[in-house]
Amino acid sequence: MTNKFLFVLLLFSINIFAQDPKLSDNFTVEVGEEYGETDGKFKSFFKYNNKVVAINRHKDHLIIQRFDPITLKEVDRIEHEKFFKNKEKHGFEKIMRIGDNVILFYAKWNRKTQIESLEAQIISLDNLKIGKQKEIIRQEGKIAGSFRVTGNSFFITKIGTVDKFSYKTSFDEKTLLIEYRLKPKFRDDSKSYDRISINVFNENLELDWKGQVEMPYTEKKMNNEDYAIDKHGDFYMLASVYEDDSTDEKKKKKEGANYHLELFKVKKNTNTIIKNEIKLGDKFIDEVMLYEDVEGNIVITGTSKNPDKGKSRVFFSTKEKGLATGVFTMKLNENGAVSSFKNYDFPLELLKKYATKKEKKKNKKISKEEDEKPGLRELKINSIVLNNDGSFLILGEQRYTVIRTSYSSTGKQRTTITYYYRDILATKINADGTLAWMQKLPKRQIGKRGQGTMSFTHMFAGNNHYLLYLDNVKNLNLPEDKVPYVHTDGKGGYFTAYIINDKTGEVKKEAIFNTRDFNDTELEHFDTDKILPLSDSEILIEGFEGRNKDFLVKVSAKK
């Protein structure tokens, strides 16, 4: 009798935990009519006035769609058949919005004339007409970039240089910077000085000004960290500069970093660098970025860290990257000099939440050392959210890849790449530079195809920040002393929201919908980078019903 009772109780418990969780009442979810599938090599969504425009490459066709964000219906579709079959379209590398236009960019290399060029084509978001493809940059000789080899264990299919051009826009997205490095004169970094080409355009891709500057230090002596352009067309570049020729991050028996930051400013229509040195004191910089705020000021934000440590192996030595220990901000004056420097360390109690045993043990050990602080592994900054009152939110997450190589008994090599998107760190800084609050938000996303359904997106409604992402349903009520369950990319999941009160930093977590059981179908082809913000409180997602139809989903936060 007792055994029967225990068996019934066990079945009852399993049934209770197998039930779907209660979905949030703080959101409304609307689903639009289905339309013909168009997903292909790329697809980008843009909000323009009271319509949404999608531009995508489906096979070799260019398809432009227009949607009504109220009814969620497709209201227009223009198909340019075999658009990318044309030889002029070879070298396509980027699509981005500038003002009221979307630009397609094509990188070209003419081996015969030894000329590198960049061509562009405007698509109007107003009338959806495509302009003529035109050359906007022309450079004699080769441009430097990243070297890439593609292929498999037995064959190399392609060797080449990629990421030659860097693209940045001003805060209002009406000024475009295209920056590139000329091929070095010397292969020896200790003799070579980077030469940077600056090209600034308006929203109609008309050249505003261009210039070329040579860096004041050799490639060995400095590292380029980030670039920015302001609304006036002035160019900024941030670099880390070593104090000697050793390239050591820290010298033995010496406190502080063996490098400092320098901000280079090049005013519009000049080729002169204005240098501003930024001393770091006892801080070591991990991640750093430049951005323009609402008032047109250039701000530097990043993560500080422990210094890297050398590790001795049997036949070689390696470096262990220091953990990120806090976030920092720097405000600049009109000349580019630092007017304020603020650093905010991560409290140990915050780091203990949702950490693995290994992470807790490591941080406990580090906290006892004088020259190190507890921290987070591989913390990257995702975005800076600017509030109207001058305060701002720094959003980041632990993001990294692990490459594993194995060999079969026959000697065949197999290499796999695993992508990890882990805990979110949200930090609010008040307008006066004081820390408002800091939150560590657990998630554990793992995949094999790049970002896919992983990472998160942000929106703001009422007095709350919403961080939206796909999660394992088991994490909905996760205790602080537990490690999050894994969400595997491509395996469905619950679209989930962290709801953070802007003033207090108080956090709630709610499930919005299940992608495996959505409107009597499964929401497939859900990718985080295709989420389009419609307003502060609304986002748009494109779904796929599993056969040959797409549909739109609008998620709105109730204010």
C-alpha positions as CSV (number, residue, x, y, z in Angstrom):
1,M,0.0,0.0,0.0
2,T,2.8,2.3,0.9
3,N,4.7,1.6,-2.3
4,K,1.5,2.3,-4.4
5,F,1.1,5.6,-2.5
6,L,4.7,6.6,-3.2
7,F,4.3,5.7,-6.9
8,V,1.2,7.8,-7.2
9,L,2.9,10.7,-5.4
10,L,5.9,10.5,-7.7
11,L,3.6,10.6,-10.8
12,F,1.8,13.6,-9.3
13,S,5.1,15.4,-8.7
14,I,6.4,14.7,-12.2
15,N,3.1,16.0,-13.7
16,I,3.3,19.2,-11.6
17,F,6.9,20.0,-12.7
18,A,6.1,19.0,-16.3
19,Q,3.3,21.6,-16.6
20,D,4.0,24.7,-18.6
21,P,4.9,27.7,-16.5
22,K,2.5,30.6,-16.2
23,L,3.1,33.1,-18.9
24,S,3.7,36.8,-18.1
25,D,0.7,39.2,-17.9
26,N,3.1,42.2,-18.5
27,F,3.3,41.7,-22.2
28,T,0.9,41.4,-25.2
29,V,1.8,39.1,-28.1
30,E,0.3,39.6,-31.5
31,V,0.7,37.4,-34.6
32,G,0.3,38.5,-38.2
33,E,-0.9,36.8,-41.3
34,E,1.5,34.4,-43.1
35,Y,3.3,35.4,-46.3
36,G,5.8,33.7,-48.6
37,E,9.2,32.8,-47.1
38,T,12.1,35.0,-48.1
39,D,14.9,34.0,-45.7
40,G,18.3,33.6,-47.3
41,K,21.9,34.7,-47.0
42,F,20.9,37.9,-45.1
43,K,17.8,39.6,-44.0
44,S,17.6,43.0,-42.3
45,F,14.5,44.9,-40.9
46,F,14.2,48.7,-40.6
47,K,11.6,50.9,-39.0
48,Y,10.7,53.9,-41.2
49,N,7.9,56.3,-40.3
50,N,4.8,54.2,-39.9
51,K,6.1,51.2,-41.9
52,V,8.6,48.4,-41.5
53,V,10.9,47.5,-44.4
54,A,12.8,44.2,-44.8
55,I,15.7,43.8,-47.3
56,N,17.0,40.3,-47.9
57,R,18.9,38.1,-50.2
58,H,17.0,35.0,-51.2
59,K,19.2,32.8,-53.4
60,D,20.5,35.3,-55.9
61,H,17.4,37.5,-55.7
62,L,17.1,40.8,-53.8
63,I,13.6,41.0,-52.2
64,I,12.3,44.2,-50.6
65,Q,9.2,43.9,-48.4
66,R,7.1,46.5,-46.7
67,F,4.9,45.7,-43.6
68,D,2.3,47.5,-41.6
69,P,3.5,47.3,-37.9
70,I,-0.1,47.7,-36.7
71,T,-1.8,44.9,-38.7
72,L,1.4,42.9,-39.1
73,K,0.5,42.4,-42.8
74,E,2.9,42.4,-45.7
75,V,1.6,45.3,-47.8
76,D,4.2,45.4,-50.6
77,R,6.9,43.1,-52.1
78,I,9.4,43.9,-54.8
79,E,11.6,41.1,-56.2
80,H,14.7,41.9,-58.2
81,E,15.4,38.5,-59.8
82,K,19.1,37.4,-60.1
83,F,20.2,40.7,-58.6
84,F,23.3,39.2,-57.1
85,K,24.2,37.2,-60.3
86,N,25.5,40.4,-61.9
87,K,29.3,40.6,-61.7
88,E,29.0,44.2,-60.3
89,K,27.5,42.6,-57.1
90,H,30.5,40.5,-56.4
91,G,32.3,41.4,-53.2
92,F,29.1,42.2,-51.3
93,E,30.1,42.7,-47.7
94,K,27.7,44.8,-45.7
95,I,24.2,46.3,-45.4
96,M,23.5,49.2,-43.0
97,R,21.2,52.1,-42.5
98,I,22.3,55.8,-42.8
99,G,19.5,58.3,-42.2
100,D,16.5,57.5,-44.5
101,N,18.5,55.1,-46.7
102,V,19.8,51.6,-46.6
103,I,23.2,51.1,-48.2
104,L,24.6,47.9,-49.8
105,F,28.5,47.9,-49.9
106,Y,30.7,46.0,-52.2
107,A,34.5,45.6,-51.7
108,K,36.5,45.3,-55.0
109,W,40.1,44.4,-55.8
110,N,41.5,45.0,-59.4
111,R,44.5,42.8,-59.7
112,K,45.5,44.3,-63.1
113,T,45.5,47.9,-61.9
114,Q,46.4,47.1,-58.3
115,I,43.5,49.2,-57.0
116,E,41.3,48.5,-54.0
117,S,37.8,50.2,-54.1
118,L,34.6,50.3,-52.2
119,E,31.3,50.6,-54.1
120,A,27.9,51.4,-52.7
121,Q,24.2,51.4,-53.7
122,I,21.4,53.3,-52.0
123,I,18.0,51.8,-51.3
124,S,15.4,54.5,-50.3
125,L,13.3,53.5,-47.3
126,D,10.7,56.0,-48.5
127,N,10.0,54.8,-52.0
128,L,12.0,51.5,-52.0
129,K,13.8,52.5,-55.2
130,I,17.4,51.3,-55.8
131,G,20.0,53.9,-56.9
132,K,22.9,53.3,-59.2
133,Q,25.9,51.5,-57.8
134,K,28.9,53.9,-57.5
135,E,32.5,53.9,-56.3
136,I,32.9,55.9,-53.1
137,I,36.5,54.9,-52.2
138,R,39.5,54.3,-54.4
139,Q,42.9,53.3,-53.1
140,E,46.1,52.5,-55.0
141,G,47.8,49.4,-53.6
142,K,46.5,47.0,-51.0
143,I,44.5,47.7,-47.9
144,A,45.3,45.9,-44.7
145,G,42.8,43.7,-43.0
146,S,42.4,40.3,-41.2
147,F,44.0,37.2,-42.8
148,R,41.6,34.3,-43.1
149,V,42.0,30.7,-44.3
150,T,38.9,28.6,-44.9
151,G,38.6,24.9,-45.7
152,N,38.8,21.6,-43.9
153,S,41.4,19.2,-42.5
154,F,42.5,18.1,-46.0
155,F,41.9,21.0,-48.3
156,I,42.3,24.8,-48.1
157,T,39.5,26.3,-50.2
158,K,40.3,30.0,-49.8
159,I,43.0,32.3,-48.5
160,G,42.4,36.0,-48.3
161,T,42.1,39.3,-46.5
162,V,38.8,40.2,-44.9
163,D,37.4,43.1,-42.8
164,K,39.3,45.7,-44.7
165,F,36.8,48.5,-44.0
166,S,35.4,49.7,-40.7
167,Y,32.0,51.4,-40.6
168,K,30.8,53.8,-37.8
169,T,27.9,56.3,-37.6
170,S,27.3,59.3,-35.5
171,F,24.6,59.1,-32.8
172,D,21.9,60.5,-35.1
173,E,23.0,58.0,-37.8
174,K,23.3,60.8,-40.4
175,T,27.1,60.9,-40.6
176,L,29.1,57.8,-41.8
177,L,32.7,57.1,-41.1
178,I,34.5,54.5,-43.3
179,E,38.0,53.9,-42.0
180,Y,40.8,51.6,-43.3
181,R,44.5,50.9,-42.8
182,L,46.9,51.1,-45.7
183,K,49.2,48.1,-46.2
184,P,52.3,48.6,-43.9
185,K,55.6,49.7,-45.5
186,F,57.5,47.2,-43.3
187,R,56.6,43.8,-42.1
188,D,58.5,44.4,-38.9
189,D,56.1,45.9,-36.4
190,S,58.9,47.7,-34.6
191,K,59.5,49.7,-37.8
192,S,56.0,50.0,-39.2
193,Y,53.7,53.0,-38.5
194,D,50.0,52.5,-39.2
195,R,48.6,54.9,-41.9
196,I,44.8,55.4,-41.4
197,S,42.5,56.7,-44.1
198,I,39.5,58.6,-42.9
199,N,36.4,59.0,-45.1
200,V,33.3,60.8,-43.9
201,F,30.0,60.8,-45.8
202,N,26.5,62.3,-45.3
203,E,23.3,60.2,-45.4
204,N,23.2,60.5,-49.2
205,L,26.7,59.0,-49.5
206,E,28.1,62.4,-50.6
207,L,31.7,62.8,-49.4
208,D,32.0,65.4,-46.6
209,W,35.7,65.1,-46.2
210,K,38.6,62.7,-46.3
211,G,42.1,62.6,-44.8
212,Q,45.0,60.4,-44.1
213,V,47.0,60.3,-40.8
214,E,50.1,58.4,-39.8
215,M,50.2,57.1,-36.2
216,P,52.7,58.6,-33.9
217,Y,53.9,55.2,-32.6
218,T,54.9,52.0,-34.3
219,E,52.5,49.0,-34.5
220,K,54.5,47.2,-31.8
221,K,54.3,50.2,-29.5
222,M,50.5,50.7,-29.8
223,N,47.2,48.9,-30.3
224,N,44.2,50.4,-32.0
225,E,41.2,50.0,-29.6
226,D,38.2,51.8,-31.2
227,Y,37.0,54.6,-33.5
228,A,34.2,57.1,-33.4
229,I,32.7,60.0,-35.4
230,D,30.7,62.8,-33.9
231,K,27.9,64.9,-35.5
232,H,30.3,67.6,-36.6
233,G,32.3,65.1,-38.6
234,D,35.4,65.0,-36.2
235,F,37.2,61.7,-36.0
236,Y,38.3,60.0,-32.8
237,M,40.5,57.0,-32.2
238,L,41.4,55.3,-28.9
239,A,44.8,53.5,-28.6
240,S,46.7,51.7,-25.9
241,V,50.4,52.7,-25.9
242,Y,53.1,50.7,-24.2
243,E,55.6,52.6,-21.9
244,D,58.5,50.6,-23.4
245,D,59.3,48.3,-26.3
246,S,58.6,45.1,-24.3
247,T,54.8,44.9,-25.0
248,D,54.5,43.5,-21.4
249,E,51.2,44.4,-19.9
250,K,52.8,44.6,-16.5
251,K,56.4,44.8,-15.4
252,K,57.6,42.5,-12.6
253,K,58.0,44.2,-9.2
254,K,56.2,47.3,-10.5
255,E,52.7,48.4,-9.7
256,G,50.2,49.6,-12.4
257,A,50.0,48.9,-16.1
258,N,53.0,49.1,-18.4
259,Y,50.8,51.1,-20.9
260,H,48.4,54.0,-21.0
261,L,45.5,55.1,-23.2
262,E,45.7,57.9,-25.7
263,L,42.8,59.5,-27.5
264,F,43.6,60.9,-31.0
265,K,41.3,63.5,-32.4
266,V,41.4,64.6,-36.0
267,K,39.2,67.7,-36.7
268,K,37.2,67.9,-39.9
269,N,39.2,68.7,-43.1
270,T,42.6,68.3,-41.3
271,N,45.3,65.7,-41.3
272,T,46.7,66.6,-37.8
273,I,46.4,64.4,-34.8
274,I,45.5,66.0,-31.5
275,K,46.9,63.7,-28.7
276,N,45.4,63.3,-25.2
277,E,47.1,61.0,-22.8
278,I,45.0,59.0,-20.3
279,K,46.9,57.6,-17.3
280,L,45.3,54.5,-15.9
281,G,47.0,54.4,-12.5
282,D,46.5,50.9,-11.0
283,K,43.8,50.0,-13.6
284,F,44.2,47.4,-16.4
285,I,41.8,47.8,-19.3
286,D,40.0,44.8,-20.8
287,E,37.2,45.9,-23.1
288,V,36.9,49.5,-24.2
289,M,34.6,51.4,-26.6
290,L,34.0,55.0,-27.8
291,Y,30.5,56.4,-28.4
292,E,28.7,59.7,-28.9
293,D,26.0,60.6,-26.3
294,V,22.8,62.5,-26.8
295,E,24.5,65.8,-26.3
296,G,27.2,65.1,-28.9
297,N,29.9,64.4,-26.3
298,I,32.4,61.5,-26.9
299,V,32.4,59.1,-24.0
300,I,34.8,56.1,-23.3
301,T,33.3,53.1,-21.5
302,G,34.8,49.7,-20.8
303,T,35.8,47.0,-18.4
304,S,38.8,47.0,-16.1
305,K,40.5,43.7,-15.2
306,N,43.3,41.9,-13.4
307,P,46.6,41.8,-15.3
308,D,47.3,38.7,-17.5
309,K,49.4,36.0,-15.9
310,G,52.0,33.8,-17.4
311,K,51.7,30.1,-17.1
312,S,54.5,27.6,-17.5
313,R,53.9,24.4,-19.5
314,V,56.2,21.5,-20.2
315,F,57.5,22.8,-23.5
316,F,56.1,26.3,-23.7
317,S,54.5,29.1,-21.7
318,T,51.0,30.7,-22.1
319,K,49.2,33.7,-20.8
320,E,46.0,33.4,-18.7
321,K,43.8,36.4,-19.4
322,G,42.9,38.4,-16.3
323,L,39.2,38.4,-15.2
324,A,37.1,41.5,-15.7
325,T,36.8,43.2,-12.3
326,G,34.6,46.2,-12.9
327,V,33.3,48.8,-15.4
328,F,34.6,52.3,-16.0
329,T,33.5,55.5,-17.8
330,M,35.5,58.6,-18.9
331,K,34.0,61.9,-20.1
332,L,35.9,64.1,-22.4
333,N,36.0,67.9,-23.0
334,E,35.8,69.6,-26.4
335,N,39.5,69.1,-27.0
336,G,39.3,65.4,-26.2
337,A,41.0,65.6,-22.8
338,V,39.5,63.5,-20.0
339,S,37.4,65.6,-17.6
340,S,36.3,62.7,-15.3
341,F,37.3,59.0,-14.7
342,K,35.0,56.7,-12.7
343,N,35.6,53.0,-12.0
344,Y,33.0,50.6,-10.4
345,D,34.3,47.3,-9.1
346,F,32.2,44.1,-9.0
347,P,31.2,43.2,-5.4
348,L,32.2,39.7,-4.3
349,E,28.7,39.0,-3.2
350,L,27.4,39.8,-6.7
351,L,29.9,37.5,-8.3
352,K,28.9,34.6,-6.0
353,K,25.4,34.5,-7.5
354,Y,24.7,31.7,-9.9
355,A,28.5,30.9,-10.1
356,T,30.0,27.4,-10.7
357,K,32.0,25.8,-7.9
358,K,35.2,26.5,-9.9
359,E,34.3,30.2,-10.3
360,K,33.5,30.6,-6.6
361,K,36.7,28.9,-5.6
362,K,38.8,31.1,-7.9
363,N,37.2,34.4,-6.8
364,K,37.6,33.4,-3.1
365,K,41.3,32.7,-3.7
366,I,41.8,36.0,-5.7
367,S,40.0,38.1,-3.0
368,K,42.8,37.2,-0.6
369,E,45.5,38.5,-2.9
370,E,46.7,42.1,-2.7
371,D,47.3,42.7,-6.4
372,E,44.1,41.1,-7.8
373,K,40.4,41.4,-7.5
374,P,37.5,38.9,-8.0
375,G,35.9,39.1,-11.4
376,L,34.0,37.6,-14.4
377,R,35.4,35.6,-17.3
378,E,35.2,37.0,-20.8
379,L,32.8,39.9,-20.1
380,K,32.0,41.8,-23.3
381,I,30.1,45.1,-23.6
382,N,26.9,44.7,-25.8
383,S,25.5,48.2,-25.7
384,I,25.1,51.5,-23.8
385,V,21.6,52.7,-23.2
386,L,21.2,56.5,-22.7
387,N,18.4,57.8,-20.6
388,N,16.8,61.3,-21.0
389,D,18.0,62.4,-17.5
390,G,21.7,61.9,-18.4
391,S,22.0,58.5,-16.6
392,F,22.9,55.5,-18.7
393,L,23.0,51.7,-18.6
394,I,26.0,49.5,-19.4
395,L,24.9,46.1,-20.7
396,G,27.3,43.2,-21.2
397,E,27.5,39.5,-21.1
398,Q,30.1,36.7,-20.8
399,R,30.7,35.7,-24.4
400,Y,33.4,33.4,-25.7
401,T,34.2,30.5,-28.1
402,V,36.0,27.2,-27.3
403,I,37.8,25.4,-30.1
404,R,38.5,21.7,-29.7
405,T,40.5,19.5,-32.0
406,S,40.4,15.7,-31.7
407,Y,41.9,12.8,-33.7
408,S,40.4,9.5,-34.6
409,S,42.2,6.1,-34.4
410,T,43.1,6.5,-38.1
411,G,44.6,10.0,-37.5
412,K,41.7,12.0,-39.0
413,Q,41.4,15.4,-37.5
414,R,38.1,16.9,-36.3
415,T,37.8,20.5,-35.1
416,T,34.6,21.9,-33.4
417,I,33.8,25.4,-32.3
418,T,31.4,26.0,-29.5
419,Y,29.9,29.4,-28.8
420,Y,29.0,30.4,-25.2
421,Y,26.7,33.3,-24.2
422,R,26.5,33.4,-20.5
423,D,25.5,35.7,-17.7
424,I,24.4,39.3,-18.3
425,L,25.8,42.2,-16.3
426,A,23.6,45.3,-16.1
427,T,25.0,48.5,-14.5
428,K,23.3,51.8,-14.2
429,I,25.3,55.0,-13.7
430,N,23.6,58.2,-12.5
431,A,24.0,61.5,-14.3
432,D,26.4,62.7,-11.6
433,G,28.6,59.7,-12.1
434,T,27.6,57.8,-9.0
435,L,26.6,54.1,-9.2
436,A,22.8,53.5,-9.1
437,W,22.8,49.7,-9.1
438,M,24.5,46.6,-10.6
439,Q,22.9,43.3,-11.4
440,K,24.2,39.9,-12.5
441,L,21.5,38.1,-14.4
442,P,22.0,34.3,-15.0
443,K,21.7,32.5,-18.4
444,R,23.7,29.8,-20.0
445,Q,23.3,29.6,-23.8
446,I,25.5,27.2,-25.9
447,G,25.5,26.7,-29.7
448,K,27.5,25.6,-32.7
449,R,26.5,28.2,-35.4
450,G,27.5,31.6,-34.1
451,Q,25.1,33.8,-32.3
452,G,21.9,32.2,-33.6
453,T,19.1,32.4,-31.0
454,M,21.5,33.4,-28.3
455,S,22.4,36.7,-26.5
456,F,19.6,39.2,-25.7
457,T,17.9,42.4,-26.7
458,H,16.8,45.5,-24.7
459,M,13.8,47.7,-24.6
460,F,12.5,50.3,-22.1
461,A,8.9,50.9,-21.1
462,G,7.4,52.9,-18.3
463,N,10.0,52.7,-15.5
464,N,11.4,49.3,-16.5
465,H,14.2,47.9,-18.6
466,Y,13.4,44.6,-20.4
467,L,16.2,42.2,-21.3
468,L,14.6,39.6,-23.7
469,Y,16.2,36.3,-24.6
470,L,15.6,32.6,-25.1
471,D,16.0,30.4,-22.1
472,N,15.6,26.9,-20.6
473,V,12.3,26.9,-18.7
474,K,14.0,25.3,-15.7
475,N,15.7,28.6,-15.0
476,L,12.5,30.6,-14.4
477,N,12.8,30.4,-10.6
478,L,16.5,29.7,-10.2
479,P,17.9,30.1,-6.7
480,E,21.0,32.4,-6.4
481,D,23.2,29.5,-5.3
482,K,22.4,27.4,-8.4
483,V,24.1,27.4,-11.8
484,P,21.7,28.0,-14.8
485,Y,20.5,25.1,-16.9
486,V,21.8,25.1,-20.5
487,H,19.7,26.5,-23.3
488,T,20.9,25.0,-26.6
489,D,20.7,27.1,-29.7
490,G,18.3,25.8,-32.3
491,K,16.4,23.6,-29.8
492,G,13.5,25.9,-29.1
493,G,13.0,27.5,-25.6
494,Y,11.0,30.1,-23.8
495,F,11.2,33.7,-24.8
496,T,11.9,35.2,-21.4
497,A,12.3,38.7,-19.9
498,Y,14.3,40.1,-17.1
499,I,12.3,43.1,-15.9
500,I,14.5,45.7,-14.1
501,N,13.1,48.7,-12.3
502,D,15.1,51.7,-13.6
503,K,15.2,53.5,-10.2
504,T,15.8,50.6,-7.7
505,G,17.4,47.9,-9.9
506,E,14.9,45.4,-8.5
507,V,14.7,42.4,-10.9
508,K,11.8,40.1,-11.9
509,K,11.9,37.2,-14.4
510,E,8.9,36.2,-16.5
511,A,8.2,33.8,-19.4
512,I,6.5,35.4,-22.4
513,F,5.9,32.5,-24.8
514,N,7.2,29.0,-25.7
515,T,8.7,28.8,-29.3
516,R,7.9,25.1,-29.4
517,D,4.2,25.7,-28.8
518,F,3.4,29.1,-30.4
519,N,0.0,29.9,-31.9
520,D,-0.6,26.2,-32.7
521,T,2.7,25.9,-34.5
522,E,6.5,26.1,-33.8
523,L,8.3,29.4,-34.1
524,E,11.3,28.4,-36.2
525,H,14.2,30.5,-37.6
526,F,14.2,32.7,-34.5
527,D,17.4,34.7,-34.5
528,T,18.2,37.4,-31.9
529,D,19.9,39.7,-34.4
530,K,16.7,39.9,-36.4
531,I,14.7,41.4,-33.6
532,L,13.6,44.9,-34.6
533,P,12.8,47.6,-31.9
534,L,9.6,49.4,-33.0
535,S,9.5,51.8,-30.1
536,D,10.7,51.9,-26.5
537,S,8.1,49.3,-25.5
538,E,7.6,47.2,-28.7
539,I,9.7,44.7,-30.7
540,L,9.1,42.8,-33.9
541,I,10.2,39.3,-34.6
542,E,9.9,37.3,-37.8
543,G,8.8,33.7,-37.4
544,F,8.8,30.7,-39.8
545,E,6.0,28.1,-39.6
546,G,8.2,25.2,-40.7
547,R,7.2,24.8,-44.4
548,N,7.3,27.8,-46.7
549,K,5.6,30.6,-44.9
550,D,6.9,33.5,-42.6
551,F,4.9,35.6,-40.2
552,L,5.4,38.6,-37.9
553,V,5.2,38.6,-34.1
554,K,4.9,41.8,-32.1
555,V,5.7,41.8,-28.4
556,S,4.7,44.8,-26.4
557,A,5.5,45.6,-22.8
558,K,2.5,47.0,-20.9
559,K,3.4,50.4,-19.4
